[in-house]
Amino acid sequence: MAHPYVLLSAAVSLDGYLDDTGPERLLLSGPADFDRVDEVRASVDAILVGAGTIRADNPRLLVNSPDRRAARVAAGRPAYPLKVTVSGSGDLDPAAHFWHTGGEKLVCTTDKGAEHLRRAPVAADVVALGPELDWRRLLEHLHDVRGVRRLMVEGGGRVHTQLLQQDLADELQLVLAPRFVGDPDAPRLFGPGPYQGGRLRLVETRRIEDVVLTRYEPTAPGAGDVPAPADRHWLALACELAALCPPSATAFSVGAVVVAADGTELARGHSREGGDPVVHAEEAALAKLDADPGLAGATVYSSLEPCARRASRPAPCARLILDAGVRRVVTAWREPDTFVEGADGNGLLAMAGATVVVLPEYAQRAQAPNRHLLG
């Protein structure tokens, strides 16, 4: 179930509105921020907006800089990112700018919407996602069929809300403009409903003329066997910790992080930490924690599958994780037979009722500090 990296981008007033109710679009940013948005567009594989944004704003969604378009072409990419819109009804204006500027276009819709578009076509490819719009299926299609690795979502508020509430957004880029709208009928950025738990991580704050850009990432782990954007962040951190391990000819270099359900980092560790030649990453991290009933809701992220058997300690890491009360583990790489034949720490965890999520797209990062052991 691989998805693109999903980046939400929006500008809002100080009181949280995307626009006013006037006939013309309210411009909340200035030239410098519009140029920043153009730079972000040039960096992605696809740009997505909801059908409501096309109806309300009639956007072109182009990379405006000739130099940025030329750089994309020089890198073997199309001059413009793929433009994607989402419509349940398929009721779209064929005269909108969206269809007649830029490069390839795609409509993701329902079976009923696809039928409507067969009768009233637009200049775009059409993909039917079933009887209802399914964001996970849409993202899988973009990744697997269209080759989209980075997706920029530019609105509207309903689309942003749905992606956040379904735990599908990897990053939020929010520009705060120094003005008020105050009209209760104007569109707001986020709607009511359940969102992910915990606090978002502030990645960047930047002043751009008279607006402020803030970038956030989610922190709360996923639930069950469905990976969440924060799972990818924490597993990437575990892979970075593996690179800190002193090299060994007789043991793997592994990193581990323990994260509470609300996204709070509880502990981290790596193999051979503190000069102990036999300590494992999960063991090092868990040793920093007192017995805590909150660990039952925590997730352990390990760059390598936790060990099921070892000679250097009485208990393998899979057993240490279970004994700590943790019931969810995210890993990047299954343990090869280099030192232990038929190792199956993930199987031991699963047999004991723990949920194990493997994200193989991080395997190369996990293997990098172990190349000397892999041949």
C-alpha positions as CSV (number, residue, x, y, z in Angstrom):
1,M,0.0,0.0,0.0
2,A,2.6,2.5,-1.0
3,H,1.5,6.1,-1.1
4,P,3.2,9.3,-2.4
5,Y,4.5,11.8,0.1
6,V,1.5,14.1,0.6
7,L,2.1,17.8,1.2
8,L,-0.8,20.0,2.1
9,S,-0.4,23.7,1.1
10,A,-2.6,26.5,2.1
11,A,-2.7,30.2,3.0
12,V,-5.2,31.5,5.6
13,S,-6.2,34.7,7.3
14,L,-5.5,35.2,11.0
15,D,-9.1,34.0,11.8
16,G,-8.6,30.8,9.7
17,Y,-10.3,31.6,6.4
18,L,-9.2,30.5,3.0
19,D,-11.2,33.2,1.1
20,D,-14.0,35.6,1.5
21,T,-17.4,35.5,-0.2
22,G,-16.6,38.1,-2.8
23,P,-16.8,37.4,-6.5
24,E,-13.0,37.5,-6.9
25,R,-10.5,35.2,-5.1
26,L,-9.0,36.8,-2.0
27,L,-5.2,36.9,-2.4
28,L,-3.8,36.2,1.0
29,S,-0.1,36.0,0.1
30,G,2.2,38.3,-1.9
31,P,4.7,37.9,-4.8
32,A,7.5,36.4,-2.7
33,D,5.2,33.6,-1.3
34,F,3.7,33.0,-4.7
35,D,7.2,32.4,-6.0
36,R,7.9,30.0,-3.1
37,V,4.7,28.1,-4.0
38,D,6.0,28.0,-7.6
39,E,9.2,26.4,-6.3
40,V,7.3,23.8,-4.4
41,R,5.2,23.0,-7.5
42,A,8.4,22.5,-9.5
43,S,9.6,20.0,-6.9
44,V,6.7,17.6,-7.0
45,D,5.3,15.0,-9.4
46,A,1.7,16.0,-9.1
47,I,-0.6,18.8,-7.9
48,L,-4.1,17.9,-6.6
49,V,-7.1,20.1,-6.0
50,G,-10.8,19.3,-5.3
51,A,-13.4,20.0,-7.9
52,G,-14.8,22.8,-5.7
53,T,-11.5,24.7,-6.0
54,I,-11.7,24.5,-9.8
55,R,-15.3,25.8,-9.7
56,A,-14.5,28.6,-7.2
57,D,-11.1,29.7,-8.3
58,N,-10.6,28.5,-11.9
59,P,-6.9,27.9,-11.2
60,R,-4.2,27.0,-13.8
61,L,-1.8,25.3,-11.3
62,L,1.3,25.9,-13.4
63,V,5.0,26.1,-12.8
64,N,5.4,29.7,-13.9
65,S,9.2,30.0,-13.8
66,P,10.8,29.1,-17.2
67,D,14.0,28.3,-15.4
68,R,12.2,25.8,-13.1
69,R,10.4,24.2,-16.0
70,A,13.7,23.9,-17.9
71,A,15.3,22.3,-14.8
72,R,12.6,19.7,-14.7
73,V,13.0,18.9,-18.3
74,A,16.8,18.6,-17.9
75,A,16.2,16.1,-15.1
76,G,14.1,14.0,-17.4
77,R,10.8,15.1,-16.0
78,P,7.8,16.8,-17.8
79,A,7.9,20.6,-17.7
80,Y,4.7,20.6,-15.6
81,P,3.6,18.2,-12.8
82,L,0.6,16.0,-13.4
83,K,-2.6,17.9,-12.4
84,V,-5.2,15.9,-10.5
85,T,-8.7,16.7,-9.4
86,V,-11.2,14.8,-7.4
87,S,-14.9,14.8,-8.0
88,G,-17.6,12.5,-6.8
89,S,-20.2,13.6,-9.3
90,G,-17.9,14.2,-12.3
91,D,-19.8,17.5,-12.9
92,L,-16.9,19.6,-14.2
93,D,-16.7,22.6,-16.5
94,P,-14.9,21.6,-19.7
95,A,-14.0,25.2,-20.3
96,A,-12.0,25.6,-17.0
97,H,-8.4,26.7,-17.2
98,F,-7.4,23.5,-15.4
99,W,-7.9,21.4,-18.6
100,H,-6.3,23.8,-21.1
101,T,-2.9,24.7,-19.5
102,G,0.1,22.8,-18.3
103,G,0.8,19.1,-19.0
104,E,-1.2,15.9,-18.2
105,K,-4.4,16.0,-16.3
106,L,-6.3,13.3,-14.3
107,V,-9.8,13.2,-12.8
108,C,-10.3,10.7,-9.9
109,T,-14.0,10.1,-9.5
110,T,-16.7,7.5,-8.6
111,D,-18.3,5.0,-10.9
112,K,-21.2,7.3,-11.3
113,G,-18.9,10.3,-11.9
114,A,-17.1,8.4,-14.6
115,E,-20.4,7.7,-16.3
116,H,-21.2,11.4,-16.2
117,L,-17.8,12.2,-17.7
118,R,-18.4,9.8,-20.6
119,R,-21.4,11.9,-21.5
120,A,-19.8,15.3,-20.8
121,P,-16.0,14.7,-21.2
122,V,-13.2,17.0,-20.1
123,A,-9.6,17.1,-21.5
124,A,-8.2,14.6,-19.0
125,D,-7.8,10.9,-18.2
126,V,-10.5,9.6,-15.9
127,V,-10.1,7.0,-13.2
128,A,-13.1,5.5,-11.4
129,L,-12.4,4.5,-7.8
130,G,-15.6,2.6,-7.1
131,P,-19.0,3.6,-5.8
132,E,-17.5,6.1,-3.3
133,L,-14.3,8.2,-3.3
134,D,-11.5,6.3,-1.6
135,W,-8.5,8.4,-0.7
136,R,-6.2,5.4,0.0
137,R,-7.1,3.9,-3.3
138,L,-6.5,7.2,-5.1
139,L,-3.1,7.6,-3.5
140,E,-2.1,4.0,-4.4
141,H,-3.1,4.6,-8.0
142,L,-1.0,7.8,-8.2
143,H,2.0,6.0,-6.7
144,D,1.7,2.6,-8.5
145,V,0.3,3.6,-11.8
146,R,1.3,7.2,-12.3
147,G,4.7,7.1,-10.6
148,V,3.9,10.0,-8.2
149,R,6.3,10.1,-5.3
150,R,5.6,13.6,-4.1
151,L,2.1,15.0,-4.2
152,M,1.2,18.7,-3.5
153,V,-2.4,19.3,-2.4
154,E,-3.6,22.9,-2.8
155,G,-7.1,22.7,-1.6
156,G,-9.8,23.2,-0.8
157,G,-10.5,23.0,2.8
158,R,-12.7,19.8,2.5
159,V,-9.9,18.0,0.7
160,H,-7.3,19.1,3.4
161,T,-9.7,18.0,6.2
162,Q,-10.4,14.6,4.7
163,L,-6.7,13.8,4.2
164,L,-5.8,14.9,7.7
165,Q,-8.7,13.1,9.4
166,Q,-7.8,9.9,7.5
167,D,-4.1,10.2,8.6
168,L,-2.8,10.5,5.0
169,A,-0.9,13.8,5.1
170,D,2.8,13.8,5.6
171,E,3.3,17.5,5.8
172,L,1.3,20.7,6.2
173,Q,2.7,24.0,4.8
174,L,0.6,26.8,6.2
175,V,1.0,30.5,5.4
176,L,-0.6,32.9,7.9
177,A,-1.6,36.2,6.4
178,P,-2.0,39.4,8.5
179,R,-5.7,40.1,7.9
180,F,-9.1,39.1,9.1
181,V,-12.1,37.9,7.1
182,G,-14.8,37.5,9.7
183,D,-17.5,36.2,7.4
184,P,-19.1,33.0,8.8
185,D,-20.1,32.0,5.3
186,A,-16.6,32.2,3.9
187,P,-14.6,28.9,3.4
188,R,-12.4,27.8,6.3
189,L,-9.3,25.6,6.0
190,F,-10.3,22.8,8.3
191,G,-13.7,21.4,9.2
192,P,-15.0,19.7,12.3
193,G,-14.4,16.0,13.1
194,P,-11.8,13.7,14.6
195,Y,-8.2,14.3,13.9
196,Q,-5.0,12.5,14.8
197,G,-4.0,12.6,18.4
198,G,-1.0,14.4,19.8
199,R,0.8,17.5,18.7
200,L,2.3,18.2,15.3
201,R,6.0,18.7,15.0
202,L,7.1,22.2,13.9
203,V,9.7,21.7,11.2
204,E,10.2,25.3,10.0
205,T,9.0,28.9,10.6
206,R,9.9,31.5,8.0
207,R,8.9,35.1,7.5
208,I,8.1,35.9,3.8
209,E,7.4,39.6,3.4
210,D,4.4,40.2,5.7
211,V,3.2,36.5,5.9
212,V,4.6,33.7,8.0
213,L,5.2,30.2,6.6
214,T,5.0,27.3,9.1
215,R,5.7,23.7,8.2
216,Y,4.4,20.8,10.4
217,E,4.7,17.0,10.4
218,P,2.4,14.6,12.2
219,T,3.9,12.7,15.2
220,A,1.3,10.2,16.3
221,P,1.9,6.5,15.3
222,G,-0.6,4.7,13.2
223,A,-3.1,2.2,14.6
224,G,-3.1,-1.4,13.8
225,D,-1.4,-2.6,10.6
226,V,-2.2,0.5,8.5
227,P,0.9,2.7,8.4
228,A,0.5,6.4,9.1
229,P,2.7,9.3,7.9
230,A,4.3,9.5,11.3
231,D,5.4,5.9,11.1
232,R,7.6,6.8,8.2
233,H,9.2,9.7,10.0
234,W,10.0,7.5,13.1
235,L,11.3,4.6,11.1
236,A,13.5,7.0,9.1
237,L,14.9,8.2,12.4
238,A,15.6,4.6,13.5
239,C,17.6,4.1,10.3
240,E,19.6,7.3,11.0
241,L,20.4,5.9,14.5
242,A,21.7,2.7,12.9
243,A,24.3,4.8,11.1
244,L,25.7,5.9,14.6
245,C,26.6,2.3,15.5
246,P,30.3,1.4,15.8
247,P,31.0,-1.0,12.9
248,S,31.1,-4.7,13.8
249,A,32.0,-7.8,11.8
250,T,29.8,-10.0,14.0
251,A,26.6,-8.0,14.5
252,F,24.2,-5.8,12.6
253,S,24.0,-2.0,13.1
254,V,20.4,-1.2,14.1
255,G,18.6,1.8,15.4
256,A,15.4,1.9,17.5
257,V,12.9,4.5,18.8
258,V,10.0,4.0,21.2
259,V,7.1,6.4,20.6
260,A,3.9,6.9,22.7
261,A,0.5,6.8,21.1
262,D,0.3,10.6,21.3
263,G,3.5,11.0,19.3
264,T,5.8,11.6,22.2
265,E,9.3,10.1,21.8
266,L,9.9,8.0,24.9
267,A,13.4,6.6,24.2
268,R,15.9,5.8,21.5
269,G,18.9,3.5,21.2
270,H,21.3,1.9,18.8
271,S,23.4,-1.2,18.7
272,R,26.6,-1.2,20.8
273,E,25.5,2.1,22.4
274,G,27.6,3.3,25.3
275,G,30.5,1.0,24.5
276,D,28.6,-2.2,25.2
277,P,29.7,-4.5,22.4
278,V,26.7,-6.8,22.6
279,V,23.7,-4.4,23.4
280,H,21.0,-4.4,20.7
281,A,19.1,-1.2,19.7
282,E,15.7,-2.2,21.1
283,E,17.3,-3.4,24.3
284,A,19.2,-0.1,24.7
285,A,16.1,2.0,24.1
286,L,13.8,0.0,26.4
287,A,16.4,0.0,29.2
288,K,15.9,3.8,29.5
289,L,12.3,3.3,30.4
290,D,10.7,2.4,33.7
291,A,7.7,0.1,33.7
292,D,4.9,2.2,32.3
293,P,1.4,1.1,31.5
294,G,1.4,3.6,28.6
295,L,3.8,1.3,26.8
296,A,0.8,-0.9,25.8
297,G,-0.2,1.9,23.4
298,A,3.4,2.7,22.2
299,T,5.1,1.7,19.0
300,V,8.7,0.4,18.7
301,Y,10.4,1.4,15.5
302,S,13.4,-0.7,14.6
303,S,15.5,-0.5,11.4
304,L,15.9,-4.3,11.5
305,E,13.4,-6.9,12.6
306,P,13.8,-7.5,16.3
307,C,15.8,-10.6,17.1
308,A,14.1,-13.8,18.0
309,R,17.2,-15.7,19.2
310,R,20.6,-14.5,20.5
311,A,23.6,-15.9,22.4
312,S,24.8,-12.8,24.1
313,R,21.8,-12.1,26.4
314,P,19.1,-14.3,28.1
315,A,16.2,-12.7,26.2
316,P,16.0,-11.7,22.6
317,C,14.7,-8.2,21.7
318,A,11.3,-9.5,20.5
319,R,10.7,-10.9,24.0
320,L,11.9,-7.7,25.6
321,I,9.4,-5.7,23.6
322,L,6.6,-8.0,24.6
323,D,7.6,-8.1,28.2
324,A,7.6,-4.2,28.2
325,G,3.9,-4.3,27.1
326,V,4.4,-2.9,23.6
327,R,2.1,-4.4,21.1
328,R,3.0,-2.6,17.9
329,V,6.3,-2.7,16.0
330,V,7.3,-1.1,12.7
331,T,10.4,-2.3,10.9
332,A,12.2,-1.8,7.6
333,W,14.1,-5.0,7.0
334,R,13.7,-8.7,7.7
335,E,16.8,-10.2,9.4
336,P,18.9,-12.2,6.9
337,D,20.5,-15.5,7.8
338,T,24.0,-13.9,8.2
339,F,24.3,-14.8,11.9
340,V,21.1,-16.6,12.8
341,E,19.5,-19.0,10.3
342,G,15.7,-18.7,10.0
343,A,15.4,-15.7,12.3
344,D,11.8,-14.7,12.7
345,G,11.4,-12.0,15.3
346,N,8.4,-10.6,13.5
347,G,6.7,-14.0,13.7
348,L,7.4,-14.3,17.4
349,L,5.8,-10.9,18.0
350,A,2.8,-11.7,15.8
351,M,2.3,-15.1,17.6
352,A,2.1,-13.2,20.9
353,G,-0.6,-10.8,19.6
354,A,1.6,-7.8,18.6
355,T,1.0,-6.0,15.3
356,V,4.0,-5.9,13.0
357,V,4.2,-3.4,10.1
358,V,7.0,-3.7,7.6
359,L,7.9,-0.7,5.4
360,P,10.2,-2.2,2.8
361,E,10.8,1.1,1.1
362,Y,13.1,1.9,4.0
363,A,15.1,-1.3,3.7
364,Q,18.0,0.3,1.7
365,R,18.4,2.9,4.4
366,A,18.5,0.2,7.1
367,Q,21.0,-1.9,5.1
368,A,23.4,1.0,4.4
369,P,25.5,0.7,7.6
370,N,25.5,-3.0,7.2
371,R,26.9,-3.3,3.6
372,H,30.1,-4.9,4.8
373,L,28.1,-7.8,6.2
374,L,25.9,-8.4,3.2
375,G,28.6,-8.9,0.5
